Amino acid sequence: MTGSRACRPSREGFPQRAGPGDKTDPVPPLTFILGNHRSGTTWLYQLLAETGLFSVLTAFHVITWGRDGASPAALGRQLTDQGITARKGDGIAVSPSLPEEYCYILNNHGFKSWLTPESLPLFSQILTVLEDGRPILLKNPWDYAHFPFLAQAFPDARFVFIHRHPFRVIQSAVGVFRAIWSRQQDGYVALLSRRYRRLWANPLTRLIFRWLGTGALGLDVRSISGGVASANQHYVEHHGILDASRRISLRYEDLCADPAGQLQRIFDFLDLGAIPALQTPPRPRASVLMPELSRQAHTLSTKMTGYFSLMGYRPDGTADPTRES
């Protein structure tokens, strides 16, 4: 299970994923869900995974990667014993089958959290584990700002981009940051991430991150805002490298308003026919912007003028309902 894999030209309707010298067996297309952290990637991943039509990476894969004799049942008991029932920050229920992002596997093995030429062999192993005849569906917010590399490395892969108003993305990301660096360690993140465990074990590091999350100076807001703005600008400048046959874009706000309609758009894009029946998903939580973010709202909207225009977002924190991505 070594050597990088890349999508090759189609044969019998499916692209071929193989590295140099490997045999090319037909497998269904590879699809990436990409968007900023806290833009709705997890929710979208869950909705698509629940159809049963995709092979997805789960918490079980991430937490037990490389561990012999592991089982979902054993991990489920471990989660119960440790009192881990939901994610901090968003309350999403935690279970071994919760769809997760591959960044943790990469980072746990000493690579960057986004795909690089150096981590492609490890990513090849992830694909091998997930290959079961269904299309492989993966998500990783870290690769939102690096999708041109994915497009080049996997020339037959398809991309589902999800967007959310940047002010809401920033506020949600700040909330999660403050939650996982509060007085109590986040048990679920500790299971997923060796880096988090290592940083938490250092009292000075904990103190610094906790201080950044006090909100007194708004330093965490500034740092996260800069990353969100940079990633969105990168999308504006580079999304055109993917033609319409390889990418689809949707807004979190539209997914909340019409989940069935937006998922059908994705199914049409992936040539999967009609969507199965869905449970009504929760609507987004309306909340007043935190003061430290409100103070930067004008500067941020100016910095992201191109993105706001492209996606139909307004400087007051709302989305134009007449615009569809």
VOPAGU-2260 file (C-alpha; in pm, 1 decimal, decimal comma):
REM VOPAGU-2260
SITE   aa  ch    i         X         Y         Z
SITE  MET   A    0       0,0       0,0       0,0
SITE  THR   A    1     268,1     245,7    -101,3
SITE  GLY   A    2     320,2     484,6    -388,1
SITE  SER   A    3     105,1     786,1    -474,0
SITE  ARG   A    4    -222,5     733,4    -651,2
SITE  ALA   A    5    -364,1     964,7    -911,1
SITE  CYS   A    6    -679,6     947,7   -1115,6
SITE  ARG   A    7    -613,3     823,8   -1466,3
SITE  PRO   A    8    -835,8     857,4   -1777,7
SITE  SER   A    9   -1163,8     669,8   -1755,8
SITE  ARG   A   10   -1219,5     313,1   -1864,1
SITE  GLU   A   11   -1568,0     160,5   -1867,5
SITE  GLY   A   12   -1710,1     476,6   -1714,7
SITE  PHE   A   13   -1480,8     496,9   -1412,1
SITE  PRO   A   14   -1147,3     676,5   -1357,9
SITE  GLN   A   15    -846,0     470,6   -1262,6
SITE  ARG   A   16    -652,3     544,6    -943,3
SITE  ALA   A   17    -301,3     410,8    -950,1
SITE  GLY   A   18      54,5     519,7    -901,6
SITE  PRO   A   19     344,3     473,3   -1140,5
SITE  GLY   A   20     384,6     106,6   -1219,2
SITE  ASP   A   21      63,9       6,6   -1040,0
SITE  LYS   A   22    -212,6    -183,9   -1214,1
SITE  THR   A   23    -514,5      29,7   -1294,7
SITE  ASP   A   24    -838,4    -129,1   -1181,6
SITE  PRO   A   25   -1162,8      60,6   -1244,5
SITE  VAL   A   26   -1300,4     226,6    -931,2
SITE  PRO   A   27   -1573,7     488,1    -885,2
SITE  PRO   A   28   -1472,3     855,2    -890,9
SITE  LEU   A   29   -1311,1    1029,1    -595,9
SITE  THR   A   30   -1497,1    1334,2    -462,2
SITE  PHE   A   31   -1370,4    1598,6    -219,1
SITE  ILE   A   32   -1588,1    1820,5       2,3
SITE  LEU   A   33   -1398,3    2142,8      62,5
SITE  GLY   A   34   -1471,6    2464,8     246,5
SITE  ASN   A   35   -1346,2    2676,6     533,0
SITE  HIS   A   36   -1347,8    2527,6     881,3
SITE  ARG   A   37   -1695,7    2578,7    1028,4
SITE  SER   A   38   -1853,5    2634,0     687,1
SITE  GLY   A   39   -2075,4    2325,3     711,1
SITE  THR   A   40   -1841,6    2057,7     573,8
SITE  THR   A   41   -1919,4    1813,5     855,7
SITE  TRP   A   42   -2294,6    1854,7     823,2
SITE  LEU   A   43   -2282,0    1810,0     445,0
SITE  TYR   A   44   -2052,9    1508,4     484,2
SITE  GLN   A   45   -2299,9    1356,1     731,1
SITE  LEU   A   46   -2599,2    1413,9     504,0
SITE  LEU   A   47   -2425,7    1248,6     210,2
SITE  ALA   A   48   -2282,6     964,7     419,7
SITE  GLU   A   49   -2628,7     883,4     557,9
SITE  THR   A   50   -2747,1     791,7     207,0
SITE  GLY   A   51   -2520,8     485,7     220,4
SITE  LEU   A   52   -2408,8     549,5    -135,9
SITE  PHE   A   53   -2056,7     665,8     -50,2
SITE  SER   A   54   -1752,0     517,2     116,7
SITE  VAL   A   55   -1643,9     769,7     379,6
SITE  LEU   A   56   -1369,0     813,1     636,5
SITE  THR   A   57   -1498,8     784,1     991,9
SITE  ALA   A   58   -1387,6     856,1    1345,9
SITE  PHE   A   59   -1313,5     484,2    1378,2
SITE  HIS   A   60   -1068,7     499,2    1085,5
SITE  VAL   A   61    -892,6     806,5    1224,6
SITE  ILE   A   62    -871,1     709,5    1590,6
SITE  THR   A   63    -768,0     347,2    1532,2
SITE  TRP   A   64    -549,9     400,7    1224,1
SITE  GLY   A   65    -264,8     149,7    1231,4
SITE  ARG   A   66    -398,8     -21,5    1542,7
SITE  ASP   A   67    -434,0    -398,4    1513,3
SITE  GLY   A   68    -744,8    -563,6    1651,2
SITE  ALA   A   69    -950,3    -245,6    1673,7
SITE  SER   A   70   -1325,8    -261,4    1627,2
SITE  PRO   A   71   -1606,8      -4,4    1613,8
SITE  ALA   A   72   -1772,1    -175,2    1910,5
SITE  ALA   A   73   -1459,1    -141,2    2124,0
SITE  LEU   A   74   -1420,0     223,4    2027,3
SITE  GLY   A   75   -1785,3     282,1    2108,3
SITE  ARG   A   76   -1730,6     142,4    2458,1
SITE  GLN   A   77   -1422,0     363,0    2498,2
SITE  LEU   A   78   -1618,8     672,7    2404,6
SITE  THR   A   79   -1891,1     578,4    2651,2
SITE  ASP   A   80   -1642,8     505,7    2930,9
SITE  GLN   A   81   -1477,0     844,7    2876,3
SITE  GLY   A   82   -1809,5    1024,7    2866,9
SITE  ILE   A   83   -1754,5    1148,4    2511,7
SITE  THR   A   84   -2097,0    1193,8    2357,0
SITE  ALA   A   85   -2076,3    1516,0    2152,7
SITE  ARG   A   86   -1824,6    1752,3    2000,2
SITE  LYS   A   87   -1750,0    2071,9    2189,0
SITE  GLY   A   88   -1854,1    2387,3    2010,6
SITE  ASP   A   89   -2128,2    2242,9    1789,4
SITE  GLY   A   90   -2280,9    1954,3    1985,6
SITE  ILE   A   91   -2259,6    1704,1    1698,2
SITE  ALA   A   92   -2308,3    1352,9    1836,2
SITE  VAL   A   93   -1988,7    1148,8    1847,7
SITE  SER   A   94   -1977,5     782,5    1747,9
SITE  PRO   A   95   -1732,3     550,5    1570,8
SITE  SER   A   96   -1927,2     607,6    1246,9
SITE  LEU   A   97   -1910,2     988,4    1257,6
SITE  PRO   A   98   -1762,5    1103,2     923,2
SITE  GLU   A   99   -1424,2    1266,0     983,4
SITE  GLU   A  100   -1152,1    1446,9     790,7
SITE  TYR   A  101    -829,5    1288,9     671,9
SITE  CYS   A  102    -615,7    1578,1     800,0
SITE  TYR   A  103    -578,6    1400,5    1134,0
SITE  ILE   A  104    -424,3    1090,9     978,3
SITE  LEU   A  105    -182,4    1306,5     779,9
SITE  ASN   A  106     -89,6    1523,2    1077,7
SITE  ASN   A  107     -60,0    1229,0    1316,0
SITE  HIS   A  108     209,6    1089,1    1086,6
SITE  GLY   A  109     413,2    1410,1    1084,1
SITE  PHE   A  110     277,0    1561,3     761,4
SITE  LYS   A  111      97,3    1889,9     707,6
SITE  SER   A  112    -278,1    1886,3     757,2
SITE  TRP   A  113    -329,2    1931,1     382,7
SITE  LEU   A  114    -216,2    1701,5     103,7
SITE  THR   A  115     135,2    1745,9     -32,3
SITE  PRO   A  116     351,1    1532,0    -262,0
SITE  GLU   A  117     516,3    1389,4      49,9
SITE  SER   A  118     189,0    1269,8     204,2
SITE  LEU   A  119      39,5    1118,7    -111,8
SITE  PRO   A  120     166,6     766,3     -30,4
SITE  LEU   A  121     -16,5     777,6     303,8
SITE  PHE   A  122    -325,1     915,7     130,7
SITE  SER   A  123    -300,4     620,3    -108,6
SITE  GLN   A  124    -335,4     389,6     191,7
SITE  ILE   A  125    -648,7     576,4     300,8
SITE  LEU   A  126    -800,1     526,1     -44,6
SITE  THR   A  127    -713,0     157,1     -36,1
SITE  VAL   A  128    -886,6     111,3     299,9
SITE  LEU   A  129   -1198,7     288,0     175,2
SITE  GLU   A  130   -1231,2     120,6    -164,2
SITE  ASP   A  131   -1543,0     -97,9    -153,8
SITE  GLY   A  132   -1701,8     -37,0    -494,3
SITE  ARG   A  133   -1881,2     282,4    -393,3
SITE  PRO   A  134   -1760,9     635,2    -477,0
SITE  ILE   A  135   -1512,1     754,8    -216,2
SITE  LEU   A  136   -1617,3    1081,7     -52,9
SITE  LEU   A  137   -1364,9    1271,9     157,9
SITE  LYS   A  138   -1355,1    1610,1     326,1
SITE  ASN   A  139   -1077,8    1827,5     462,0
SITE  PRO   A  140   -1116,0    2201,4     530,7
SITE  TRP   A  141    -737,1    2239,5     528,1
SITE  ASP   A  142    -732,9    2155,9     157,2
SITE  TYR   A  143    -982,3    2432,6      73,2
SITE  ALA   A  144    -686,3    2668,7      30,1
SITE  HIS   A  145    -481,6    2402,9    -152,0
SITE  PHE   A  146    -733,3    2254,9    -395,7
SITE  PRO   A  147    -523,3    2333,9    -706,9
SITE  PHE   A  148    -278,3    2065,7    -591,7
SITE  LEU   A  149    -561,7    1815,6    -550,6
SITE  ALA   A  150    -693,5    1907,3    -894,4
SITE  GLN   A  151    -352,9    1834,7   -1045,6
SITE  ALA   A  152    -279,5    1520,3    -843,6
SITE  PHE   A  153    -624,4    1372,2    -911,2
SITE  PRO   A  154    -727,4    1498,7   -1255,8
SITE  ASP   A  155   -1052,7    1299,9   -1259,5
SITE  ALA   A  156   -1159,7    1385,3    -905,8
SITE  ARG   A  157   -1462,5    1603,2    -849,1
SITE  PHE   A  158   -1505,2    1882,1    -597,4
SITE  VAL   A  159   -1801,3    1993,7    -387,7
SITE  PHE   A  160   -1733,2    2337,6    -238,1
SITE  ILE   A  161   -1949,6    2460,5      48,0
SITE  HIS   A  162   -1948,9    2825,6     150,6
SITE  ARG   A  163   -2089,5    3012,4     449,4
SITE  HIS   A  164   -2097,7    3380,7     531,7
SITE  PRO   A  165   -1742,9    3459,7     652,4
SITE  PHE   A  166   -1865,9    3636,8     967,3
SITE  ARG   A  167   -2052,2    3321,6    1072,8
SITE  VAL   A  168   -1754,5    3102,3     983,5
SITE  ILE   A  169   -1521,5    3316,9    1193,5
SITE  GLN   A  170   -1757,5    3334,7    1490,6
SITE  SER   A  171   -1810,6    2957,9    1489,2
SITE  ALA   A  172   -1437,7    2887,5    1453,9
SITE  VAL   A  173   -1356,1    3121,1    1741,8
SITE  GLY   A  174   -1616,0    2945,2    1956,6
SITE  VAL   A  175   -1464,0    2605,6    1886,6
SITE  PHE   A  176   -1109,9    2733,8    1951,0
SITE  ARG   A  177   -1212,3    2872,1    2287,7
SITE  ALA   A  178   -1399,9    2553,1    2375,5
SITE  ILE   A  179   -1111,4    2314,3    2310,2
SITE  TRP   A  180    -864,7    2533,4    2502,2
SITE  SER   A  181   -1088,8    2588,6    2802,5
SITE  ARG   A  182   -1015,9    2451,2    3148,2
SITE  GLN   A  183   -1096,6    2094,8    3045,8
SITE  GLN   A  184    -933,0    1900,8    2765,0
SITE  ASP   A  185   -1156,0    1808,6    2471,2
SITE  GLY   A  186   -1160,6    1431,2    2495,8
SITE  TYR   A  187   -1276,8    1373,6    2139,1
SITE  VAL   A  188   -1015,2    1598,7    1979,2
SITE  ALA   A  189    -754,1    1433,1    2200,5
SITE  LEU   A  190    -847,7    1095,9    2050,1
SITE  LEU   A  191    -826,2    1233,3    1696,8
SITE  SER   A  192    -512,6    1446,4    1718,3
SITE  ARG   A  193    -170,2    1362,4    1855,4
SITE  ARG   A  194     -71,1    1726,0    1805,2
SITE  TYR   A  195    -351,6    1847,5    2030,8
SITE  ARG   A  196    -252,5    1596,6    2298,0
SITE  ARG   A  197     109,5    1711,2    2276,4
SITE  LEU   A  198      22,0    2080,2    2298,7
SITE  TRP   A  199    -220,9    2021,3    2584,1
SITE  ALA   A  200      46,1    1833,8    2780,5
SITE  ASN   A  201     255,0    2153,8    2791,0
SITE  PRO   A  202     122,6    2382,7    3069,6
SITE  LEU   A  203     275,1    2693,9    2908,0
SITE  THR   A  204     113,0    2617,5    2572,7
SITE  ARG   A  205    -223,2    2565,4    2740,4
SITE  LEU   A  206    -187,6    2896,0    2919,3
SITE  ILE   A  207    -101,7    3082,8    2599,4
SITE  PHE   A  208    -390,5    2936,8    2399,1
SITE  ARG   A  209    -630,3    2995,5    2686,7
SITE  TRP   A  210    -514,1    3356,4    2707,8
SITE  LEU   A  211    -561,4    3402,2    2333,0
SITE  GLY   A  212    -915,5    3274,5    2374,8
SITE  THR   A  213   -1014,3    3515,8    2650,9
SITE  GLY   A  214   -1138,5    3760,8    2388,4
SITE  ALA   A  215    -990,3    4053,2    2580,5
SITE  LEU   A  216    -771,3    4160,5    2288,8
SITE  GLY   A  217    -953,6    3976,0    2013,9
SITE  LEU   A  218    -629,9    3811,2    1900,7
SITE  ASP   A  219    -795,8    3480,1    1822,4
SITE  VAL   A  220   -1057,4    3662,3    1614,1
SITE  ARG   A  221    -787,0    3846,2    1420,9
SITE  SER   A  222    -586,3    3531,1    1355,1
SITE  ILE   A  223    -883,6    3323,5    1242,2
SITE  SER   A  224   -1024,5    3612,1    1036,4
SITE  GLY   A  225    -697,3    3640,8     847,8
SITE  GLY   A  226    -698,5    3272,0     761,7
SITE  VAL   A  227   -1060,7    3276,3     645,6
SITE  ALA   A  228   -1006,5    3585,6     430,0
SITE  SER   A  229    -692,0    3439,0     273,9
SITE  ALA   A  230    -858,0    3105,4     190,9
SITE  ASN   A  231   -1161,1    3277,9      39,0
SITE  GLN   A  232    -944,5    3505,2    -173,3
SITE  HIS   A  233    -755,7    3199,8    -295,2
SITE  TYR   A  234   -1086,8    3043,0    -397,7
SITE  VAL   A  235   -1190,5    3356,5    -588,3
SITE  GLU   A  236    -860,6    3364,0    -776,1
SITE  HIS   A  237    -826,2    2994,6    -855,2
SITE  HIS   A  238   -1167,0    2822,6    -870,5
SITE  GLY   A  239   -1170,1    2877,6   -1246,6
SITE  ILE   A  240    -901,1    2614,6   -1296,3
SITE  LEU   A  241   -1177,2    2356,2   -1244,8
SITE  ASP   A  242   -1432,2    2343,1   -1522,9
SITE  ALA   A  243   -1802,6    2288,3   -1456,9
SITE  SER   A  244   -1772,0    1912,3   -1501,1
SITE  ARG   A  245   -1539,1    1891,7   -1201,1
SITE  ARG   A  246   -1682,3    2133,5    -944,4
SITE  ILE   A  247   -2006,2    2237,1    -784,1
SITE  SER   A  248   -2049,2    2511,7    -527,1
SITE  LEU   A  249   -2324,9    2559,8    -271,7
SITE  ARG   A  250   -2391,8    2788,6      21,2
SITE  TYR   A  251   -2456,9    2669,4     374,1
SITE  GLU   A  252   -2747,4    2913,3     391,3
SITE  ASP   A  253   -2913,3    2753,6      87,3
SITE  LEU   A  254   -2851,0    2404,7     225,5
SITE  CYS   A  255   -3031,0    2507,5     544,7
SITE  ALA   A  256   -3323,0    2655,2     351,0
SITE  ASP   A  257   -3363,1    2366,2     106,0
SITE  PRO   A  258   -3154,0    2061,4     199,8
SITE  ALA   A  259   -3326,5    1825,1     -40,9
SITE  GLY   A  260   -3290,4    2064,1    -332,8
SITE  GLN   A  261   -2922,6    2133,0    -266,8
SITE  LEU   A  262   -2839,8    1765,3    -218,4
SITE  GLN   A  263   -3019,7    1685,6    -542,8
SITE  ARG   A  264   -2791,7    1937,4    -715,3
SITE  ILE   A  265   -2494,8    1739,7    -583,3
SITE  PHE   A  266   -2647,2    1408,1    -688,9
SITE  ASP   A  267   -2711,1    1547,1   -1037,3
SITE  PHE   A  268   -2352,1    1669,9   -1050,8
SITE  LEU   A  269   -2225,7    1322,7    -952,1
SITE  ASP   A  270   -2471,5    1142,1   -1184,2
SITE  LEU   A  271   -2629,5     953,2    -895,3
SITE  GLY   A  272   -2997,5     995,7    -978,0
SITE  ALA   A  273   -3258,7    1089,2    -719,3
SITE  ILE   A  274   -3161,2    1146,1    -357,8
SITE  PRO   A  275   -3296,3     908,6     -92,3
SITE  ALA   A  276   -3545,1    1040,1     163,3
SITE  LEU   A  277   -3381,6    1274,2     415,1
SITE  GLN   A  278   -3451,5    1358,1     774,3
SITE  THR   A  279   -3518,4    1728,1     820,7
SITE  PRO   A  280   -3182,3    1872,1     924,9
SITE  PRO   A  281   -3151,7    2147,3    1186,3
SITE  ARG   A  282   -3165,6    2506,0    1073,9
SITE  PRO   A  283   -2866,4    2732,0    1141,2
SITE  ARG   A  284   -2857,3    2901,1    1479,0
SITE  ALA   A  285   -2906,9    3276,7    1455,5
SITE  SER   A  286   -2673,0    3462,2    1686,3
SITE  VAL   A  287   -2553,3    3815,6    1740,0
SITE  LEU   A  288   -2195,5    3872,0    1628,1
SITE  MET   A  289   -1948,0    3889,0    1915,0
SITE  PRO   A  290   -1827,3    4247,2    1981,7
SITE  GLU   A  291   -1466,7    4178,9    1884,4
SITE  LEU   A  292   -1587,1    4050,0    1545,4
SITE  SER   A  293   -1837,8    4330,6    1493,2
SITE  ARG   A  294   -1555,7    4580,6    1531,7
SITE  GLN   A  295   -1374,4    4417,5    1239,5
SITE  ALA   A  296   -1679,3    4359,5    1019,0
SITE  HIS   A  297   -1624,7    4656,1     787,4
SITE  THR   A  298   -1254,9    4580,1     740,9
SITE  LEU   A  299   -1326,1    4214,0     672,7
SITE  SER   A  300   -1602,6    4281,1     422,3
SITE  THR   A  301   -1372,8    4522,5     239,4
SITE  LYS   A  302   -1090,3    4268,7     239,7
SITE  MET   A  303   -1324,7    4003,3      95,0
SITE  THR   A  304   -1515,2    4219,3    -153,6
SITE  GLY   A  305   -1455,7    3975,5    -439,3
SITE  TYR   A  306   -1573,4    3677,2    -236,8
SITE  PHE   A  307   -1880,6    3861,1    -105,8
SITE  SER   A  308   -1973,1    3955,2    -461,8
SITE  LEU   A  309   -1912,9    3604,7    -600,3
SITE  MET   A  310   -2115,8    3431,1    -330,9
SITE  GLY   A  311   -2388,4    3689,6    -274,8
SITE  TYR   A  312   -2292,1    3773,7      82,5
SITE  ARG   A  313   -2371,8    4107,6     243,6
SITE  PRO   A  314   -2162,4    4317,9     483,2
SITE  ASP   A  315   -2441,0    4295,5     742,8
SITE  GLY   A  316   -2375,1    3921,8     789,3
SITE  THR   A  317   -2659,8    3792,4     571,6
SITE  ALA   A  318   -2680,0    3610,5     239,7
SITE  ASP   A  319   -2873,3    3739,2     -60,4
SITE  PRO   A  320   -3159,4    3485,2     -91,0
SITE  THR   A  321   -3200,1    3557,1    -463,0
SITE  ARG   A  322   -2844,5    3444,7    -536,3
SITE  GLU   A  323   -2740,5    3082,6    -570,9
SITE  SER   A  324   -2377,3    2980,1    -584,1
